[in-house]
């Protein structure tokens, strides 16, 4: 099954050598699950020529905000709506979660409560509890029509969404290994709240449900593919 990775940002340069860029994290997360991958760096205005170029789509995280004025955001939103209308399976993570919500009629913005950094326990009646790393100040504050909330935390009411179209999105980062996440915190330390960084580092050994979430994502993509 061919998965098109819609890459919406780059990992810090100092993390490329040991870990790869954001698309590499998803390739590694889903390795051995029967997928092939093509990456489209949409932040460089490189979008697929057709929604049928892949059997499923995955929208990555990004340091950008979905509400920012970038020339690649409107065509990405159009592409998302076209994928949804064609009922091709799609997954969105962090920025991907937010841009899909915005494209489908919801809202994402800076959360008044500030940053969320480090392991969070997501309550989900569908999946059970999932502990995953998060790093965000923005979040989905209004779910779109046709989206059902399937995961929450005390500070993120719309943390996981499932749509009438075969779309699954989530705010946390199951693709980020603990080592990558620690490196990301280090590279962003100067722009992050000191207390939140300290809390994230103190919880660095918290067991994560990355592997179980990877299987959830793979099952979603495969379960809605035409073949």
Backbone as a chain_set.jsonl record, in Angstrom:
{"seq": "XXXXXXXXXXXXXXXXXXXXXXXXXXXXXXXXXXXXXXXXXXXXXXXXXXXXXXXXXXXXXXXXXXXXXXXXXXXXXXXXXXXXXXXXXXXXXXXXXXXXXXXXXXXXXXXXXXXXXXXXXXXXXXXXXXXXXXXXXXXXXXXXXXXXXXXXXXXXXXXXXXXXXXXXXXXXXXXXXXXXXXXXXXXXXXXXXXXXXXXXXXXXXXXXXXXXXXXXXXXXXXXXXXX", "coords": {"N": [[0.858, -1.195, 0.0], [0.614, 2.154, -0.915], [1.685, 5.022, 0.707], [1.332, 8.442, 0.846], [3.325, 10.897, 2.114], [2.695, 13.954, 3.374], [4.67, 16.404, 3.907], [5.052, 18.965, 6.176], [6.846, 20.563, 7.438], [10.238, 20.963, 8.699], [12.483, 19.005, 10.629], [14.702, 20.161, 13.25], [17.97, 21.051, 12.091], [20.186, 19.892, 13.361], [19.245, 17.482, 14.215], [18.943, 15.877, 12.043], [21.045, 14.148, 11.139], [21.338, 12.074, 13.177], [18.678, 11.1, 13.303], [17.055, 11.631, 11.042], [14.677, 13.397, 8.911], [11.315, 14.761, 9.448], [9.6, 13.173, 7.867], [11.003, 10.793, 7.764], [10.718, 9.807, 10.329], [8.089, 8.869, 10.357], [8.192, 6.887, 8.402], [9.883, 5.096, 9.701], [8.335, 4.528, 11.972], [6.18, 3.117, 10.885], [7.383, 1.003, 9.71], [7.721, -2.238, 8.308], [5.028, -2.84, 8.204], [3.759, -3.192, 5.848], [3.758, -1.064, 4.034], [4.61, 1.278, 1.421], [6.341, 4.325, 0.665], [5.988, 7.714, -0.421], [7.351, 10.95, -0.312], [6.181, 14.259, -0.073], [7.27, 17.438, -0.048], [5.447, 19.711, 1.045], [5.713, 22.191, 2.19], [7.525, 23.388, 0.621], [6.08, 24.008, -1.568], [5.555, 21.737, -3.03], [3.299, 19.65, -4.052], [1.277, 16.67, -4.396], [0.486, 15.455, -7.698], [-2.022, 14.425, -8.065], [-4.828, 13.25, -6.185], [-5.011, 10.554, -6.285], [-2.459, 9.604, -6.339], [-1.465, 8.185, -4.25], [-2.403, 5.488, -2.024], [-3.195, 6.134, 0.459], [-2.98, 8.899, 2.764], [-0.782, 10.954, 4.73], [-0.374, 13.525, 6.982], [2.121, 15.536, 8.271], [3.669, 16.777, 11.353], [4.693, 20.177, 12.212], [6.679, 23.168, 12.636], [5.237, 25.403, 12.047], [2.256, 27.499, 12.223], [-1.149, 26.733, 11.582], [-2.725, 28.848, 10.948], [-1.118, 30.742, 9.894], [0.235, 32.883, 7.315], [1.098, 31.348, 4.774], [2.083, 30.45, 1.479], [1.652, 27.814, 0.733], [-0.334, 26.735, 2.309], [-3.18, 27.212, 1.63], [-3.438, 25.62, -0.88], [-2.832, 23.111, 0.198], [-4.95, 22.734, 1.974], [-7.057, 22.587, 0.151], [-6.323, 20.221, -1.172], [-6.596, 18.401, 0.943], [-9.376, 18.52, 1.389], [-10.244, 17.487, -1.041], [-9.205, 14.874, -0.932], [-10.679, 13.923, 1.251], [-13.292, 14.079, 0.185], [-13.121, 12.162, -1.793], [-12.92, 9.949, -0.279], [-10.524, 8.713, 0.442], [-8.228, 7.177, 2.598], [-6.831, 9.001, 5.364], [-4.427, 10.428, 7.566], [-3.603, 12.605, 10.232], [-1.126, 14.311, 12.075], [-0.402, 16.254, 14.875], [0.437, 19.308, 13.684], [-0.683, 18.376, 11.319], [-3.088, 17.265, 12.277], [-4.304, 19.648, 13.064], [-4.404, 21.209, 10.672], [-6.006, 19.67, 9.022], [-8.402, 19.785, 10.47], [-8.92, 22.554, 10.253], [-9.152, 22.823, 7.466], [-11.477, 21.4, 7.058], [-13.456, 22.854, 8.21], [-13.254, 23.454, 10.913], [-11.539, 24.909, 13.78], [-8.28, 25.977, 14.64], [-5.975, 27.206, 17.007], [-3.82, 29.274, 19.103], [-3.51, 27.973, 22.33], [-5.011, 29.153, 25.263], [-4.029, 28.294, 27.676], [-1.371, 27.847, 27.293], [1.758, 26.132, 26.611], [2.023, 22.603, 25.925], [4.047, 20.015, 26.831], [5.855, 17.046, 26.565], [5.201, 13.731, 28.027], [1.818, 12.762, 27.826], [-1.34, 11.637, 29.033], [-3.788, 10.3, 27.126], [-7.202, 10.092, 27.063], [-9.388, 7.748, 25.762], [-12.301, 6.377, 24.592], [-12.436, 4.704, 22.477], [-9.861, 3.634, 21.952], [-8.791, 3.09, 24.414], [-6.67, 4.125, 27.214], [-3.917, 6.134, 26.183], [-0.557, 6.853, 26.323], [1.453, 9.381, 25.251], [4.001, 11.42, 23.75], [3.838, 14.97, 23.58], [4.117, 18.156, 21.998], [3.183, 21.234, 21.874], [1.659, 24.428, 21.369], [-0.438, 25.408, 19.966], [-3.753, 24.213, 19.289], [-6.632, 22.23, 18.33], [-9.463, 24.012, 18.659], [-12.083, 24.081, 17.953], [-13.971, 21.553, 16.803], [-14.501, 20.224, 13.502], [-17.577, 20.097, 11.515], [-18.948, 16.849, 11.227], [-16.857, 15.582, 12.438], [-15.77, 13.491, 15.043], [-15.001, 13.557, 18.436], [-12.53, 11.577, 19.782], [-10.531, 11.333, 21.579], [-9.101, 12.814, 24.457], [-7.535, 15.189, 26.721], [-6.971, 16.724, 29.953], [-6.33, 19.303, 29.278], [-6.613, 19.501, 26.56], [-9.155, 19.412, 24.65], [-9.973, 18.452, 22.187], [-8.281, 16.346, 21.258], [-7.98, 14.032, 19.733], [-9.431, 13.089, 16.701], [-12.003, 11.61, 14.757], [-13.318, 11.331, 11.544], [-16.312, 11.593, 9.435], [-15.606, 11.038, 6.793], [-12.896, 8.788, 5.867], [-10.834, 9.586, 7.968], [-8.363, 10.025, 10.385], [-7.111, 11.75, 13.1], [-4.642, 13.202, 15.298], [-3.339, 15.01, 18.127], [-0.9, 14.446, 19.599], [2.48, 12.983, 19.306], [3.156, 10.115, 18.077], [5.144, 9.204, 16.431], [7.589, 10.083, 17.272], [10.476, 9.054, 18.782], [11.666, 8.504, 22.171], [14.34, 9.435, 22.313], [14.585, 11.141, 20.065], [12.628, 13.007, 20.766], [13.692, 14.112, 23.112], [15.959, 15.354, 22.018], [14.658, 17.232, 20.418], [13.415, 18.863, 22.33], [15.723, 19.911, 23.49], [16.748, 21.465, 21.337], [14.83, 23.42, 21.132], [14.744, 24.731, 23.501], [15.189, 27.413, 24.244], [12.944, 28.8, 23.417], [10.858, 27.737, 24.775], [8.726, 27.343, 27.676], [10.347, 27.468, 30.803], [9.543, 25.933, 33.052], [7.892, 24.013, 31.904], [9.66, 22.655, 30.251], [11.376, 21.58, 32.17], [9.599, 19.858, 33.479], [8.976, 18.089, 31.402], [11.471, 16.903, 30.928], [11.828, 15.684, 33.379], [9.959, 13.699, 33.198], [10.881, 12.014, 31.278], [11.399, 9.271, 31.191], [8.983, 8.022, 31.141], [6.885, 5.353, 30.239], [5.829, 4.883, 26.878], [3.113, 4.717, 24.507], [3.77, 4.366, 21.814], [4.177, 2.243, 19.938], [1.744, 0.833, 19.998], [0.045, 2.835, 19.115], [1.052, 3.261, 16.561], [0.198, 0.898, 15.347], [-2.562, 1.324, 15.484], [-2.8, 3.482, 13.696], [-1.845, 2.28, 11.325], [-3.79, 0.277, 11.007], [-6.03, 1.862, 10.572], [-5.393, 3.111, 8.096], [-5.141, 0.87, 6.389], [-7.611, -0.334, 6.712], [-9.388, 1.22, 5.367], [-8.611, 1.359, 2.777], [-8.915, 0.937, -0.793], [-7.855, -1.273, -1.884]], "CA": [[0.0, 0.0, 0.0], [1.429, 3.365, -1.04], [1.302, 6.144, 1.564], [1.944, 9.717, 0.517], [3.591, 11.718, 3.294], [2.625, 15.39, 3.096], [5.575, 16.969, 4.905], [4.686, 20.37, 6.348], [7.909, 21.261, 8.153], [11.494, 20.223, 8.823], [13.084, 18.857, 11.942], [15.927, 20.953, 13.395], [19.059, 20.496, 11.282], [21.098, 19.081, 14.162], [18.644, 16.167, 14.452], [18.84, 15.136, 10.794], [22.03, 13.067, 11.025], [21.036, 10.893, 13.983], [17.295, 10.624, 13.271], [16.336, 11.898, 9.807], [13.688, 14.473, 8.943], [10.016, 14.339, 9.959], [9.034, 12.065, 7.095], [11.722, 9.57, 8.133], [10.151, 9.291, 11.576], [6.884, 8.103, 10.038], [8.632, 5.678, 7.707], [10.396, 4.189, 10.725], [7.235, 4.12, 12.835], [5.315, 2.177, 10.168], [8.222, 0.016, 9.042], [7.321, -3.63, 8.479], [3.572, -2.973, 8.254], [3.221, -3.38, 4.508], [3.6, 0.204, 3.332], [5.653, 1.996, 0.704], [6.145, 5.742, 0.949], [6.502, 8.845, -1.184], [7.285, 12.185, 0.467], [5.927, 15.501, -0.8], [7.556, 18.571, 0.831], [4.458, 20.721, 0.673], [6.163, 23.512, 2.65], [8.273, 23.937, -0.511], [5.104, 24.092, -2.661], [5.555, 20.483, -3.784], [2.13, 18.85, -3.724], [1.034, 15.601, -5.366], [-0.232, 15.838, -8.9], [-3.39, 13.921, -8.005], [-5.119, 12.58, -4.922], [-4.861, 9.116, -6.509], [-1.037, 9.257, -6.392], [-1.201, 7.257, -3.153], [-3.585, 4.79, -1.517], [-3.534, 6.795, 1.71], [-2.186, 10.116, 2.967], [-0.391, 11.268, 6.106], [0.076, 14.917, 7.104], [3.056, 15.557, 9.39], [3.785, 17.946, 12.201], [5.396, 21.324, 11.644], [6.827, 24.301, 13.552], [4.372, 26.494, 11.61], [0.868, 27.516, 12.649], [-2.064, 26.569, 10.44], [-3.352, 30.145, 10.701], [-0.11, 31.646, 9.341], [0.04, 33.225, 5.904], [2.078, 30.694, 3.921], [1.432, 30.187, 0.194], [1.343, 26.397, 0.551], [-1.434, 26.28, 3.158], [-4.448, 27.066, 0.903], [-3.525, 24.436, -1.737], [-2.865, 21.908, 1.029], [-6.323, 22.578, 2.461], [-7.862, 22.098, -0.979], [-5.961, 18.819, -1.37], [-7.212, 17.653, 2.043], [-10.819, 18.404, 1.136], [-10.434, 16.58, -2.182], [-8.965, 13.519, -0.424], [-11.838, 13.566, 2.069], [-14.447, 13.872, -0.686], [-12.906, 10.904, -2.51], [-12.908, 8.903, 0.747], [-9.211, 8.079, 0.531], [-7.853, 7.289, 4.013], [-5.864, 10.049, 5.679], [-4.041, 10.576, 8.97], [-2.924, 13.865, 10.52], [-0.446, 14.33, 13.365], [-0.037, 17.579, 15.397], [0.035, 20.274, 12.668], [-1.593, 17.668, 10.414], [-4.369, 17.235, 12.992], [-4.873, 20.988, 13.067], [-4.695, 21.702, 9.323], [-7.179, 18.932, 8.535], [-9.567, 20.38, 11.126], [-9.165, 23.87, 9.656], [-9.618, 22.631, 6.086], [-12.809, 20.794, 7.072], [-14.426, 23.77, 8.799], [-13.025, 23.671, 12.332], [-10.633, 26.001, 14.11], [-7.099, 25.72, 15.463], [-5.386, 28.465, 17.439], [-3.007, 29.154, 20.3], [-4.281, 27.635, 23.516], [-4.818, 30.155, 26.311], [-3.294, 27.688, 28.775], [0.054, 27.776, 26.982], [2.396, 24.969, 25.99], [1.982, 21.238, 26.443], [5.324, 19.404, 26.446], [6.193, 15.811, 27.254], [4.212, 12.647, 28.019], [0.44, 13.062, 28.222], [-2.232, 10.483, 28.964], [-4.974, 10.602, 26.331], [-8.35, 9.235, 27.357], [-10.116, 7.417, 24.54], [-13.209, 5.247, 24.707], [-12.209, 3.824, 21.327], [-8.551, 2.981, 21.995], [-8.276, 2.973, 25.758], [-5.688, 5.176, 27.502], [-2.684, 6.149, 25.4], [0.424, 7.823, 26.792], [2.249, 9.8, 24.104], [4.634, 12.727, 23.868], [3.238, 16.103, 22.869], [4.795, 19.447, 22.05], [2.365, 22.179, 21.103], [0.912, 25.526, 21.971], [-1.681, 25.431, 19.197], [-4.576, 23.006, 19.316], [-7.955, 22.368, 17.725], [-10.396, 24.545, 19.652], [-13.44, 23.809, 17.472], [-13.97, 20.41, 15.887], [-15.314, 20.49, 12.31], [-18.751, 19.256, 11.301], [-18.606, 15.519, 10.742], [-15.73, 15.04, 13.194], [-16.142, 12.996, 16.363], [-13.878, 13.562, 19.374], [-12.289, 10.224, 20.292], [-9.44, 11.366, 22.538], [-9.014, 14.089, 25.149], [-6.81, 15.327, 27.981], [-7.548, 17.797, 30.758], [-6.038, 20.606, 28.667], [-6.787, 19.421, 25.106], [-10.478, 18.801, 24.532], [-10.142, 17.828, 20.861], [-6.943, 15.817, 21.019], [-8.043, 13.016, 18.68], [-10.673, 13.213, 15.952], [-12.317, 10.699, 13.657], [-14.251, 12.016, 10.656], [-17.204, 10.767, 8.616], [-14.664, 10.52, 5.798], [-11.931, 7.931, 6.577], [-9.739, 10.432, 8.45], [-8.021, 9.909, 11.795], [-6.084, 12.742, 13.42], [-4.317, 13.322, 16.723], [-2.419, 16.078, 18.488], [0.424, 14.003, 20.048], [3.491, 12.533, 18.349], [3.577, 8.721, 18.235], [6.297, 8.926, 15.555], [8.82, 10.581, 17.883], [11.08, 8.222, 19.811], [12.114, 9.313, 23.312], [15.62, 10.106, 22.023], [14.31, 12.272, 19.174], [11.874, 14.025, 21.492], [14.636, 14.795, 24.004], [16.742, 16.249, 21.18], [13.797, 18.341, 19.992], [13.308, 19.761, 23.482], [17.01, 20.619, 23.618], [16.913, 22.47, 20.287], [13.819, 24.469, 21.278], [14.708, 25.124, 24.907], [15.172, 28.865, 24.42], [11.627, 29.37, 23.125], [9.865, 26.997, 25.541], [8.669, 27.724, 29.092], [11.34, 26.739, 31.591], [8.923, 24.938, 33.921], [7.386, 22.929, 31.068], [10.827, 21.885, 29.829], [11.83, 20.808, 33.326], [8.636, 18.782, 33.707], [9.134, 17.102, 30.331], [12.704, 16.158, 31.175], [11.617, 14.841, 34.543], [9.085, 12.578, 32.823], [11.433, 11.435, 30.048], [11.405, 7.807, 31.244], [7.61, 7.513, 31.149], [6.601, 4.425, 29.13], [4.958, 5.448, 25.851], [2.323, 3.79, 23.687], [4.065, 4.633, 20.406], [3.985, 1.058, 19.095], [0.313, 0.545, 19.886], [-0.55, 3.889, 18.289], [1.45, 2.972, 15.177], [-0.712, -0.135, 14.83], [-3.86, 1.974, 15.291], [-2.703, 4.26, 12.46], [-1.751, 1.333, 10.212], [-5.095, -0.365, 10.839], [-6.928, 2.85, 9.964], [-5.043, 3.265, 6.681], [-5.438, -0.369, 5.658], [-9.019, -0.672, 6.808], [-10.211, 2.059, 4.482], [-8.053, 1.37, 1.42], [-9.713, 0.216, -1.786], [-7.235, -2.539, -2.274]], "C": [[0.889, 1.237, 0.0], [0.843, 4.476, -0.157], [2.06, 7.384, 1.103], [2.094, 10.547, 1.787], [3.622, 13.178, 2.866], [3.412, 16.088, 4.198], [5.377, 18.474, 4.986], [5.716, 21.172, 7.138], [9.137, 20.384, 8.224], [11.911, 20.131, 10.281], [14.308, 19.765, 12.036], [17.115, 20.259, 12.738], [19.967, 19.574, 12.091], [20.528, 17.7, 14.495], [18.607, 15.307, 13.198], [19.792, 13.944, 10.749], [21.672, 11.87, 11.898], [19.648, 10.296, 13.751], [16.609, 10.737, 11.91], [15.321, 13.011, 10.001], [12.336, 13.908, 9.382], [9.423, 13.175, 9.168], [9.707, 10.745, 7.452], [11.165, 8.966, 9.412], [8.909, 8.441, 11.312], [7.221, 6.821, 9.28], [9.129, 4.639, 8.712], [9.269, 3.661, 11.609], [6.39, 3.015, 12.192], [6.099, 1.105, 9.425], [7.727, -1.394, 9.339], [5.826, -3.861, 8.506], [2.94, -3.027, 6.873], [3.018, -2.117, 3.707], [4.841, 0.545, 2.508], [5.323, 3.488, 0.828], [6.7, 6.624, -0.16], [6.338, 10.083, -0.314], [7.094, 13.377, -0.461], [6.181, 16.664, 0.154], [6.641, 19.757, 0.509], [4.869, 22.108, 1.149], [7.053, 24.178, 1.612], [7.403, 24.045, -1.759], [5.156, 22.873, -3.573], [4.387, 19.642, -3.291], [1.962, 17.748, -4.759], [0.246, 16.104, -6.565], [-1.683, 15.413, -8.896], [-3.597, 13.234, -6.668], [-4.961, 11.069, -5.049], [-3.398, 8.676, -6.567], [-0.632, 8.316, -5.262], [-2.518, 6.604, -2.733], [-4.067, 5.379, -0.203], [-2.574, 7.956, 1.924], [-1.937, 10.351, 4.439], [0.184, 12.673, 6.14], [0.886, 15.055, 8.392], [2.858, 16.76, 10.3], [4.644, 19.024, 11.554], [5.617, 22.366, 12.732], [5.908, 25.472, 13.198], [2.999, 26.388, 12.272], [-0.049, 27.44, 11.45], [-2.712, 27.887, 10.04], [-2.368, 31.154, 10.102], [-0.291, 31.799, 7.827], [1.186, 32.65, 5.062], [1.401, 30.305, 2.609], [1.042, 28.733, -0.004], [0.144, 25.924, 1.368], [-2.764, 26.202, 2.402], [-4.487, 25.866, -0.047], [-3.504, 23.131, -0.948], [-4.276, 21.675, 1.562], [-7.245, 22.077, 1.354], [-7.598, 20.618, -1.225], [-6.612, 17.952, -0.29], [-8.7, 17.46, 1.797], [-11.098, 17.457, -0.025], [-10.221, 15.124, -1.763], [-10.167, 13.049, 0.392], [-13.053, 13.255, 1.205], [-14.346, 12.554, -1.448], [-12.855, 9.704, -1.575], [-11.642, 8.044, 0.669], [-8.734, 8.23, 1.969], [-6.738, 8.301, 4.239], [-5.652, 10.088, 7.19], [-3.349, 11.927, 9.128], [-2.363, 13.853, 11.926], [-0.032, 15.769, 13.699], [-0.474, 18.677, 14.407], [-0.939, 19.619, 11.689], [-2.997, 17.562, 10.987], [-5.064, 18.587, 12.882], [-5.252, 21.471, 11.67], [-5.876, 20.958, 8.707], [-8.442, 19.505, 9.173], [-9.917, 21.723, 10.495], [-9.727, 23.73, 8.243], [-11.061, 22.143, 6.033], [-13.838, 21.635, 7.822], [-14.317, 23.973, 10.293], [-12.093, 24.85, 12.555], [-9.481, 25.479, 14.949], [-6.449, 27.053, 15.778], [-4.518, 28.229, 18.659], [-3.914, 28.923, 21.512], [-3.969, 28.628, 24.626], [-4.006, 29.607, 27.481], [-1.823, 27.484, 28.496], [0.491, 26.449, 26.413], [2.046, 23.665, 26.709], [3.226, 20.535, 25.927], [5.53, 18.139, 27.259], [5.063, 14.81, 27.276], [2.857, 13.109, 28.564], [-0.377, 11.778, 28.127], [-3.531, 10.902, 28.283], [-6.065, 9.59, 26.65], [-9.14, 9.008, 26.082], [-10.998, 6.201, 24.781], [-12.978, 4.238, 23.597], [-10.926, 3.015, 21.472], [-8.108, 2.597, 23.406], [-7.258, 4.063, 26.013], [-4.433, 5.001, 26.672], [-1.768, 7.221, 25.98], [1.401, 8.122, 25.663], [2.873, 11.156, 24.386], [3.894, 13.772, 23.039], [4.161, 17.3, 22.991], [4.002, 20.426, 21.201], [1.861, 23.289, 22.001], [-0.429, 25.686, 21.263], [-2.445, 24.133, 19.429], [-5.903, 23.288, 18.629], [-8.924, 22.822, 18.813], [-11.851, 24.378, 19.228], [-13.355, 22.666, 16.473], [-14.873, 20.692, 14.694], [-16.611, 19.683, 12.313], [-18.323, 17.904, 10.748], [-17.408, 14.904, 11.421], [-16.207, 14.66, 14.59], [-14.902, 12.987, 17.245], [-13.72, 12.164, 19.957], [-11.115, 10.175, 21.263], [-9.315, 12.747, 23.14], [-7.964, 14.012, 26.262], [-7.471, 16.462, 28.749], [-7.358, 19.16, 30.108], [-6.205, 20.61, 27.147], [-8.07, 18.652, 24.817], [-10.673, 18.035, 23.232], [-8.836, 17.186, 20.409], [-6.894, 14.756, 19.929], [-9.414, 13.091, 18.035], [-10.787, 12.103, 14.913], [-13.461, 11.326, 12.861], [-15.193, 11.033, 9.969], [-16.446, 10.203, 7.423], [-13.629, 9.677, 6.551], [-10.671, 8.703, 6.975], [-9.596, 10.23, 9.954], [-6.914, 10.906, 12.093], [-5.853, 12.79, 14.924], [-3.267, 14.398, 16.951], [-1.027, 15.567, 18.898], [1.258, 13.393, 18.936], [3.9, 11.075, 18.581], [4.799, 8.365, 17.404], [7.622, 9.313, 16.197], [9.302, 9.627, 18.967], [11.476, 9.098, 20.999], [13.409, 10.065, 23.031], [15.408, 11.298, 21.103], [13.612, 13.375, 19.947], [12.79, 14.809, 22.434], [15.502, 15.766, 23.219], [15.936, 17.448, 20.714], [13.618, 19.352, 21.117], [14.59, 20.571, 23.635], [17.137, 21.734, 22.588], [15.946, 23.633, 20.445], [13.786, 25.084, 22.678], [14.558, 26.623, 25.091], [13.799, 29.48, 24.175], [10.522, 28.721, 23.952], [9.867, 27.455, 27.0], [9.589, 26.832, 29.928], [10.702, 25.639, 32.439], [8.401, 23.745, 33.119], [8.528, 22.05, 30.573], [11.317, 21.002, 30.976], [10.896, 19.636, 33.6], [8.771, 17.685, 32.663], [10.387, 16.269, 30.545], [12.564, 15.231, 32.381], [10.771, 13.618, 34.264], [9.617, 11.806, 31.624], [11.408, 9.916, 30.021], [10.009, 7.204, 31.287], [7.388, 6.549, 29.991], [5.566, 5.023, 28.169], [4.246, 4.356, 25.073], [2.533, 4.046, 22.203], [3.75, 3.434, 19.524], [2.503, 0.746, 18.925], [-0.376, 1.587, 19.012], [-0.168, 3.716, 16.827], [0.539, 1.915, 14.573], [-2.112, 0.423, 14.604], [-3.873, 2.74, 13.967], [-2.652, 3.334, 11.249], [-3.095, 0.669, 9.949], [-6.093, 0.595, 10.196], [-6.658, 2.971, 8.468], [-5.442, 2.043, 5.869], [-6.916, -0.669, 5.63], [-9.894, 0.109, 5.883], [-9.658, 2.13, 3.057], [-8.92, 0.558, 0.487], [-9.09, -1.11, -2.15], [-5.827, -2.576, -1.823]], "O": [[1.804, 1.355, 0.815], [-0.335, 4.817, -0.264], [3.285, 7.367, 0.987], [1.107, 10.861, 2.453], [4.482, 13.585, 2.085], [2.891, 16.334, 5.286], [5.515, 19.178, 3.986], [5.48, 22.335, 7.468], [9.097, 19.21, 7.858], [11.715, 21.064, 11.061], [14.897, 20.106, 11.011], [17.254, 19.038, 12.816], [20.465, 18.579, 11.564], [21.249, 16.84, 15.001], [18.273, 14.124, 13.275], [19.389, 12.847, 10.363], [21.698, 10.741, 11.408], [19.454, 9.102, 13.979], [15.659, 9.998, 11.649], [15.127, 13.506, 11.111], [12.221, 12.713, 9.656], [8.806, 12.284, 9.753], [9.063, 9.696, 7.446], [11.141, 7.745, 9.562], [8.702, 7.417, 11.964], [6.594, 5.785, 9.501], [8.831, 3.451, 8.588], [9.251, 2.48, 11.954], [5.94, 2.093, 12.873], [5.539, 0.381, 8.602], [7.359, -1.709, 10.47], [5.385, -4.972, 8.801], [1.721, -2.921, 6.741], [2.194, -2.089, 2.793], [5.96, 0.158, 2.845], [4.174, 3.862, 1.064], [7.736, 6.328, -0.755], [5.312, 10.252, 0.346], [7.753, 13.492, -1.494], [5.397, 16.871, 1.08], [7.025, 20.679, -0.21], [4.428, 23.107, 0.58], [7.315, 25.378, 1.691], [7.915, 24.158, -2.872], [4.837, 22.968, -4.758], [4.471, 19.0, -2.244], [2.452, 17.874, -5.882], [-0.546, 17.041, -6.467], [-2.496, 15.97, -9.634], [-2.654, 12.698, -6.084], [-4.794, 10.375, -4.046], [-3.119, 7.503, -6.816], [0.44, 7.713, -5.317], [-3.601, 7.1, -3.045], [-5.207, 5.156, 0.204], [-1.49, 7.994, 1.341], [-2.755, 10.001, 5.29], [1.125, 12.979, 5.408], [0.399, 14.731, 9.475], [2.016, 17.626, 10.062], [5.24, 18.818, 10.496], [4.822, 22.445, 13.668], [5.808, 26.43, 13.963], [2.627, 25.343, 12.805], [0.244, 28.024, 10.407], [-3.196, 28.026, 8.917], [-2.742, 32.295, 9.831], [-0.89, 30.952, 7.164], [2.117, 33.363, 4.688], [0.249, 29.87, 2.625], [0.18, 28.44, -0.833], [-0.349, 24.818, 1.144], [-3.443, 25.183, 2.524], [-5.479, 25.136, -0.038], [-4.099, 22.143, -1.379], [-4.744, 20.537, 1.597], [-8.114, 21.238, 1.596], [-8.529, 19.847, -1.46], [-7.125, 16.875, -0.592], [-9.225, 16.361, 1.976], [-12.076, 16.709, 0.001], [-10.965, 14.241, -2.188], [-10.619, 11.914, 0.243], [-13.765, 12.283, 1.457], [-15.357, 11.906, -1.717], [-12.757, 8.565, -2.032], [-11.688, 6.822, 0.811], [-8.828, 9.327, 2.52], [-5.828, 8.441, 3.423], [-6.561, 9.821, 7.976], [-2.593, 12.343, 8.252], [-3.039, 13.434, 12.866], [0.619, 16.427, 12.888], [-1.671, 18.947, 14.308], [-1.915, 20.246, 11.275], [-3.981, 17.746, 10.272], [-6.268, 18.658, 12.635], [-6.308, 22.078, 11.495], [-6.659, 21.543, 7.957], [-9.448, 19.692, 8.488], [-11.088, 21.998, 10.231], [-10.665, 24.434, 7.869], [-11.785, 22.433, 5.081], [-14.962, 21.187, 8.047], [-15.19, 24.6, 10.894], [-11.877, 25.675, 11.667], [-9.665, 24.655, 15.845], [-6.378, 27.932, 14.919], [-4.478, 27.121, 19.195], [-4.937, 29.586, 21.686], [-2.804, 28.914, 24.9], [-3.365, 30.372, 28.201], [-1.091, 27.002, 29.36], [-0.3, 25.727, 25.807], [1.811, 23.635, 27.917], [3.44, 20.463, 24.717], [5.399, 18.145, 28.483], [4.052, 15.016, 26.604], [2.769, 13.752, 29.61], [-0.141, 10.94, 27.258], [-4.273, 11.744, 28.79], [-5.867, 8.382, 26.521], [-9.517, 9.961, 25.4], [-10.508, 5.127, 25.13], [-13.284, 3.055, 23.75], [-10.907, 1.828, 21.147], [-7.142, 1.851, 23.567], [-6.992, 4.864, 25.118], [-3.944, 3.888, 26.476], [-2.172, 8.377, 26.11], [2.093, 7.228, 25.177], [2.339, 11.946, 25.165], [3.396, 13.492, 21.949], [4.895, 17.437, 23.969], [4.125, 20.451, 19.976], [1.666, 23.119, 23.204], [-1.429, 26.052, 21.88], [-1.858, 23.093, 19.725], [-6.253, 24.442, 18.378], [-9.171, 22.094, 19.775], [-12.755, 24.518, 20.052], [-12.735, 22.8, 15.418], [-15.911, 21.336, 14.852], [-16.725, 18.693, 13.036], [-17.436, 17.828, 9.898], [-16.971, 13.819, 11.037], [-16.947, 15.403, 15.234], [-13.862, 12.465, 16.845], [-14.651, 11.623, 20.553], [-10.74, 9.097, 21.724], [-9.41, 13.747, 22.429], [-7.561, 12.929, 26.685], [-8.413, 17.086, 28.262], [-8.139, 20.079, 30.357], [-5.958, 21.635, 26.51], [-8.08, 17.423, 24.748], [-11.448, 17.08, 23.179], [-8.348, 17.453, 19.311], [-5.868, 14.6, 19.267], [-10.434, 13.149, 18.722], [-9.806, 11.713, 14.281], [-14.446, 11.793, 13.433], [-14.939, 9.829, 9.916], [-16.613, 9.035, 7.073], [-13.492, 9.834, 7.764], [-9.597, 8.508, 6.408], [-10.577, 10.259, 10.697], [-5.886, 10.912, 11.415], [-6.737, 12.465, 15.717], [-2.424, 14.663, 16.094], [-0.039, 16.22, 18.562], [0.822, 13.293, 17.789], [4.915, 10.832, 19.234], [5.429, 7.334, 17.643], [8.678, 8.908, 15.712], [8.61, 9.416, 19.962], [11.608, 10.313, 20.849], [13.565, 11.208, 23.461], [15.987, 12.36, 21.33], [13.957, 14.549, 19.806], [12.675, 16.03, 22.54], [15.762, 16.877, 23.682], [16.463, 18.556, 20.624], [13.663, 20.56, 20.884], [14.545, 21.777, 23.881], [17.585, 22.831, 22.92], [16.211, 24.726, 19.944], [12.893, 25.87, 22.992], [13.865, 27.062, 26.008], [13.516, 30.57, 24.672], [9.362, 29.116, 23.841], [10.895, 27.906, 27.506], [9.604, 25.611, 29.777], [11.246, 24.539, 32.54], [8.455, 22.607, 33.585], [8.38, 20.831, 30.486], [11.632, 19.828, 30.779], [11.354, 18.539, 33.918], [8.692, 16.499, 32.983], [10.361, 15.052, 30.359], [13.116, 14.131, 32.397], [10.842, 12.623, 34.984], [8.884, 11.026, 31.016], [11.396, 9.322, 28.943], [9.867, 5.993, 31.454], [7.683, 6.903, 28.85], [4.561, 5.591, 28.596], [4.715, 3.22, 24.991], [1.591, 3.955, 21.416], [3.124, 3.585, 18.475], [2.059, 0.428, 17.822], [-1.283, 1.254, 18.25], [-0.977, 3.993, 15.942], [0.148, 2.025, 13.411], [-2.781, 0.045, 13.643], [-4.838, 2.659, 13.207], [-3.338, 3.574, 10.256], [-3.497, 0.514, 8.796], [-6.908, 0.185, 9.37], [-7.588, 2.938, 7.663], [-6.015, 2.168, 4.786], [-7.428, -1.197, 4.643], [-11.033, -0.282, 5.628], [-10.176, 2.875, 2.226], [-9.583, -0.392, 0.905], [-9.772, -1.986, -2.683], [-5.129, -3.563, -2.056]]}, "num_chains": 1, "name": "protein.A"}
